[in-house]
Amino acid sequence: KFSTIPRFVGLELEVEKGNIKKLWKTLDKTNQLTHDGSLDMTGKEILTPPSSLDALEKQVNEVCESLIKSGYKATAQCGLHVHIDGRKIVKDPKRIVQLVQTIYAVEDMLFSMIPPSRWTNHYCQRLSDFYIFKNFDGKAKIDTLESVWYKTQSMGAKKERKARKYDDTRYSGFNLHSLFYRGSVEFRYHSGTINSNKILMWTEILLRIFDYAMERYDPKQVTELFDMQTSGDKAYMMSKIFGFSESVCRYMKN
């Protein structure tokens, strides 16, 4: 119904204020349950196993149902993080750059879909706050690309930073550090939610953008998107380029 791109996705859902005993009884044990330091003492983070298509939809629906029954809420402190499998591009600088440029070009539109509390949030910072669009050169080698991302030329420093989970660059809304660290691209933009429709719509949008960057990337189209102001016209252009369905377009507009 929602997911149409066959790529593995893993989710991190942050929640607070619920009953942990009820959640533990109803939550499928294929999910991991942990605590996040950015939340209060009741806060929990649910990590879903990698899945796609029907399995992904089933997973999201069941997790959200368990959270709702257990009284959990997605407060203003919470976020939704989406991981998309990137193991095939870890050493492919051309495709990594295509992805970064595509996300950079439409990041304003992604932010326009989420609450203002996320616009200046430390945990999902804008690419444009730290990087310049033209810094990401499609002809660059992987070492050069890593130097741009980590802002260092030192091979030793880059190796050390890629090996640790909590590098400062992970707090970008588009977290490329996650790709170097664990092989998945992380999107941290979205506010916390336990609405399965919202989660699946957002995931489909990201998957469509990701798939375009991997399979149909056109530098002229991406540059045109980058040059456009945040607007309904840009949303229309995105729908045409990325192949959004009518339901996804309505969701974006709403």
N, C-alpha and C positions, 0 to 999 in steps of 0.2 A: 504493500500500500504506500509506503514512504520511501524505503531504501531501494535504489535501482542500480547502484554502482557496486560491483563485486570486489570491494576492497575491505580488508579487515579493519575493524574499529574497536577501540577500547575506550570506555568512559570513566571519568572520575566525577561522582556526584557528591557535593558537599551539603550537609544538612545539620540542623540543630534542633534542640528542644523536645526530642521524642523519647520513647520508651525503648531502651536498648534490649530488654528481655523479650519484648514482643517482636522486635525486628529480628533478633537472632533466631527466633522460632520460625519465622515466615520467610526469611531471605534465603534464596537458593545458595547452597554452599559452594557453588562454582565462583561466586563473587567473593572478593576480599573485603574485609571490614577493618578500617584503621582510623586513627585520629589525625587531625590536621592542626598544626600549631596556630593557624590563623583563626580558629574557631574557639568557642567557649568550651567549658568542661563537658557539656552534653553533645558537642559537635562530633560528627562522624563523617568519614569519607568512604564511599562504596566504590570499589574498583571492579568493573565488569571484565570478564574474559574477552579476548579478541573474538569477534563474530561479524557476520555480514548478512545482508539481505533479510530473509524471513527470520533467521536465528537472532539477528540483531534486534529486530522489532519485538520478538517474543521476550528477549532478555530485558529490554528497556521497559516494556509494559509490566512485566512481573516485578522488577525492582521498584518501579514507581508505586505499584499497588502495595507492596510490602511497606514502603516508607509512609504512605498515606495511612494505612491501617495502624501503624506504630506511632502515629501522631507527630512524625517529623515534619519540619518546615524548612523551606529554602529561604533563610533570612537574608538581609542585605549584606551580611558578612560572607555569604556562600558564593561559590562559583561552580560552573560546569566546564570541565576540561575534556576535550575530544582528541584522542590519539588516532592517527591514521597510519597504517603500516607503510613504512618507508625503507624497508630493508634492501630493496632492489636499487635504491638511489643513493645509498650512503656514500659510495665512492664515485658518484656520477655528478660532477660539478655543473654540467650543462643543465641537467634536469632540476637540480637544486636551485640554480639561479632562476630558471623559468618559473618555479614555484614561488620563490621569494618575490620576484617582480610582479607576478600575478596577484599575490596577496597584497603587496604594497599598493598596487593600483586601485584595489577595491576596499582597502581597510577602512576608509571613511564610511563606506556604505554598511560594512559590518558593524561598526560602532553605532551607526544611526539606528540600528535595529534593537539595541540593548539599552537598559536604563542609564541615566546620567551618572549614577553611582559608579559605573564601570569606566567612565570616560577618563577619569584621573586616578584610577585605582592602581596602586603599586604593583599588584600581582598580574596585571594584563596591560602593560605599557605599549604605546604605539611604536611601530617600526620607525616612523618618521622622527621620533624623539631622539633616536640614536644613530640612524643610518640614512644615507642619501640613496635615492633610487638608482642613480647611475654608478654607485659603488659596486653593484653586483653585475659583474661582466660575465656574459655567457661563455667567453673564451678562456676564462680563468681556470687554473688547475685547482684541485681540491685543497692544497696547502694554502694557496692565495685566498680562496673563499673562507677557509677557517680563520685566516689572519684578519680578514674583514670583519667576520662575526665576533671574534674574541678581542679584536683591537690589539693584537700583539703579533710580532714577527717571530718570537721565540718558539722553536719547535718543542722545547721542553715544557714551556708554559702551556702551550696548546694541548699537548699530550696529557698533562696533569689535569687541566680543566675539563677535557672531554671525558675523563674517567670518574669525575665526581658529579653526583646528582645535583647538588645545590650550588651551581654556578650562578652568578648574578644575572647572566643573560637569559636564564630560564623564565624570568618574569616578564618577558615580552608576550603580548597577546598571541603572536605567532612565535612559538618557541622552537627555533632551529637547533638549539643545544640538545634537546631531547633526541633529535635524529642522530647526532654524533654519539650521544651517551647510550641510548637504548634501541635505536633503529626505528622509532616512530616519530612522526611530526605531531607536535602538540599545539592545539588551538585553545587558548585560555580566555578568550574574549567574553564569553557568555556569563551572564548572571546565574546564580543558583536557581534551579527549578526542579520540581518533581512532577511536572506536567509532561507526560510521555509524548504527546503530539508536538510540543515545543522542541523537545530534545531530538526527536526524529526528523522534524523539518529542518532544524539547524544543522544536524549531521548531514542530511542530504545536500544542503547548500554547500557545505564544506567539501563533501565528496565530489560534487559536480565541478567545483573550482579546482580541486586537486587533480581530477581526471583530465580537465582541459589543459592544465599546465604540463601534465605528463604526455598526453597523446595528441593534442591539437594546438599547441601553443603557437600563437602568431604575434610577433613583437609589435607589429603595427597596431593590432587590436588592443594589446595591453597598454601601449603608449597612449592610445586614444582614451582608454579608460582612465589612465593616470592623469591626463590633462583635463578631464571633466570634473566639474564641481559636483558636490553631493546634491542629488536631485532625482526627481522621478524619471527624467530622461536617462540618467545613468543606470537606474534600476532596470529600465526597459532594455538598455544596451546589454547589461549583464545577463538578463534573461535570454536574449538572443544568442549571445556568445557562449554561455555556459549550458544552454539547453534546459533551463528551468521549466518545470511543468506549470500548468495554470494554477494548481493548488499552491505551489511554492511561491509563485508571483503574488498571489493573493496574501499569503502569509507574510511575505516581505513588506507589502504595502500596508497591511494592518499593523 
